[in-house]
């Protein structure tokens, strides 16, 4: 099954997204982050689950590109300040609590010589489920992988809940030279 058939870009494996598209997606990611409202919008007649799902499908490739480019500023901006994040190092409550830990993960999965891919992504209203892996560009070795569920209330709401299982095969804390590559 091609999970990207209705999306603007395919992040299922390396080498499928042009440089022009990558630049466009970063611009769109910045625009989407700016659309997030201070109060989480309610799902209803004015903001339907169908609209939220469409917005999540529009957002998805921008999220992938932000990760590939180590844009921690965009990634953090995708979260609501009251984020609830369940993972093996958590739980984390609030966007600031997990920031330092997540910076190490971003540094490892976006390091030079490694490409992050998302072979599976599925959408249902405000739910975005995906599986990811990071491949060494030379050996094709999987250096990390995970499965994630975001509860994202479209562009107006952003992500208010995230649950993730991560497995790192090489390191779990990045050396400082890789951490320095993450834009904050």
C-alpha positions as CSV (number, residue, x, y, z in Angstrom):
1,X,0.0,0.0,0.0
2,X,1.3,3.5,-0.8
3,X,0.5,5.6,2.3
4,X,1.6,8.7,0.4
5,X,-0.7,8.5,-2.7
6,X,-2.8,11.5,-1.6
7,X,0.0,13.6,-0.1
8,X,2.2,16.2,-1.7
9,X,5.5,14.4,-1.0
10,X,6.6,10.8,-0.3
11,X,8.8,10.3,2.7
12,X,8.6,6.5,2.7
13,X,12.2,6.1,1.7
14,X,15.3,8.2,0.9
15,X,15.6,10.2,-2.3
16,X,12.0,10.9,-3.3
17,X,11.7,14.6,-2.5
18,X,13.2,17.3,-4.7
19,X,15.2,20.2,-3.3
20,X,12.5,22.7,-4.5
21,X,9.8,20.7,-2.6
22,X,12.0,20.5,0.5
23,X,12.2,24.3,0.6
24,X,8.5,24.7,0.0
25,X,7.6,22.3,2.8
26,X,9.8,24.2,5.3
27,X,8.0,27.4,4.4
28,X,4.7,25.7,4.8
29,X,5.8,24.2,8.2
30,X,6.6,27.7,9.4
31,X,3.2,28.9,8.2
32,X,1.3,26.0,9.9
33,X,3.1,26.7,13.2
34,X,2.0,30.3,13.1
35,X,-1.6,29.3,12.6
36,X,-1.8,27.5,16.0
37,X,-4.3,29.2,18.3
38,X,-3.7,29.9,22.0
39,X,-6.8,27.9,23.0
40,X,-7.3,24.3,21.6
41,X,-10.2,24.6,19.2
42,X,-13.2,22.4,19.7
43,X,-14.2,19.8,17.1
44,X,-17.6,20.7,15.8
45,X,-19.6,22.3,13.0
46,X,-17.1,25.1,12.6
47,X,-14.0,22.9,12.8
48,X,-14.9,19.4,11.7
49,X,-13.0,16.1,12.1
50,X,-12.9,16.0,8.3
51,X,-11.2,19.4,8.0
52,X,-8.7,18.5,10.8
53,X,-7.8,15.3,8.9
54,X,-7.3,17.2,5.7
55,X,-5.0,19.7,7.5
56,X,-3.1,16.8,9.1
57,X,-2.5,15.3,5.7
58,X,-1.3,18.7,4.4
59,X,1.0,19.1,7.5
60,X,2.5,15.6,7.5
61,X,5.2,16.1,4.7
62,X,6.2,19.4,6.4
63,X,6.8,17.6,9.6
64,X,9.0,15.0,7.9
65,X,11.1,17.6,6.2
66,X,11.5,19.6,9.4
67,X,12.9,16.4,11.0
68,X,15.2,15.7,8.1
69,X,16.6,19.3,8.3
70,X,17.0,19.2,12.1
71,X,14.5,22.1,12.5
72,X,13.9,21.7,16.2
73,X,12.3,25.2,16.2
74,X,9.6,24.0,13.9
75,X,9.2,20.7,15.6
76,X,8.8,22.3,19.0
77,X,6.4,24.8,17.5
78,X,4.1,21.9,16.3
79,X,3.4,21.1,20.0
80,X,0.9,22.8,22.2
81,X,2.3,24.2,25.5
82,X,0.2,21.7,27.4
83,X,1.5,18.7,25.4
84,X,1.2,15.3,27.1
85,X,4.0,13.0,25.8
86,X,4.2,9.4,26.7
87,X,7.4,7.5,25.9
88,X,9.9,5.2,27.7
89,X,11.7,8.3,29.1
90,X,8.5,10.0,30.1
91,X,5.8,10.8,30.8
92,X,6.3,14.5,30.0
93,X,3.7,17.2,30.7
94,X,4.2,20.5,28.9
95,X,6.4,21.4,25.9
96,X,9.4,22.5,27.9
97,X,9.8,19.4,30.0
98,X,10.8,17.0,27.2
99,X,12.7,19.6,25.0
100,X,16.2,18.7,26.2
101,X,15.7,15.0,25.9
102,X,14.1,15.3,22.5
103,X,16.9,17.5,21.2
104,X,19.2,14.4,21.6
105,X,16.8,12.2,19.6
106,X,16.5,14.8,16.8
107,X,20.3,15.1,16.7
108,X,20.7,11.3,16.3
109,X,17.9,10.8,13.7
110,X,18.9,13.7,11.5
111,X,22.7,13.4,11.7
112,X,24.7,13.7,8.5
113,X,24.9,10.3,6.7
114,X,21.5,9.1,8.0
115,X,18.1,9.5,6.4
116,X,14.9,9.3,8.4
117,X,12.0,7.6,6.6
118,X,8.3,7.1,7.4
119,X,7.1,4.0,5.5
120,X,3.7,4.0,7.2
121,X,1.4,6.9,8.0
122,X,-2.3,6.8,8.6
123,X,-4.9,9.5,9.5
124,X,-8.2,9.5,11.2
125,X,-9.6,12.9,12.2
126,X,-7.1,14.3,14.7
127,X,-5.1,11.0,15.0
128,X,-1.9,10.5,13.0
129,X,-0.3,7.1,13.4
130,X,3.1,6.5,11.9
131,X,6.2,4.2,11.9
132,X,9.6,5.6,11.2
133,X,13.2,4.3,10.8
134,X,16.6,5.9,10.3
135,X,18.9,4.4,7.8
136,X,22.6,4.8,7.4
137,X,23.1,6.2,3.9
138,X,26.1,3.9,3.2
139,X,25.3,0.6,4.9
140,X,21.5,0.9,4.9
141,X,21.7,-0.2,8.5
142,X,18.7,0.8,10.6
143,X,20.1,2.9,13.4
144,X,16.8,3.8,15.1
145,X,13.1,3.1,14.7
146,X,9.8,3.9,16.3
147,X,6.1,3.9,16.3
148,X,4.2,7.1,17.1
149,X,0.6,8.4,17.6
150,X,0.0,12.1,17.5
151,X,-3.3,13.7,18.4
152,X,-3.1,16.8,16.3
153,X,-6.0,19.2,16.1
154,X,-5.1,20.4,12.7
155,X,-3.3,23.7,12.0
156,X,-5.4,25.6,14.5
157,X,-4.7,23.2,17.4
158,X,-1.3,21.6,16.9
159,X,-0.3,18.4,18.7
160,X,-1.7,18.1,22.2
161,X,-0.9,14.4,22.8
162,X,1.9,12.2,21.6
163,X,2.7,8.5,22.4
164,X,5.9,7.0,21.1
165,X,8.0,3.9,21.2
166,X,11.6,4.5,20.2
167,X,14.5,2.1,19.7
168,X,18.0,3.3,19.2
169,X,20.6,0.8,18.1
170,X,23.7,2.9,18.3
171,X,23.4,5.7,20.8
172,X,20.7,7.2,23.0
173,X,22.4,10.5,23.7
174,X,24.0,12.5,20.9
175,X,27.5,13.8,21.1
176,X,27.7,17.6,21.4
177,X,28.7,18.1,17.7
178,X,25.5,16.5,16.6
179,X,23.4,18.4,19.1
180,X,24.9,21.6,17.8
181,X,23.4,20.9,14.4
182,X,19.8,21.1,15.7
183,X,18.2,24.5,15.1
184,X,16.5,25.8,18.2
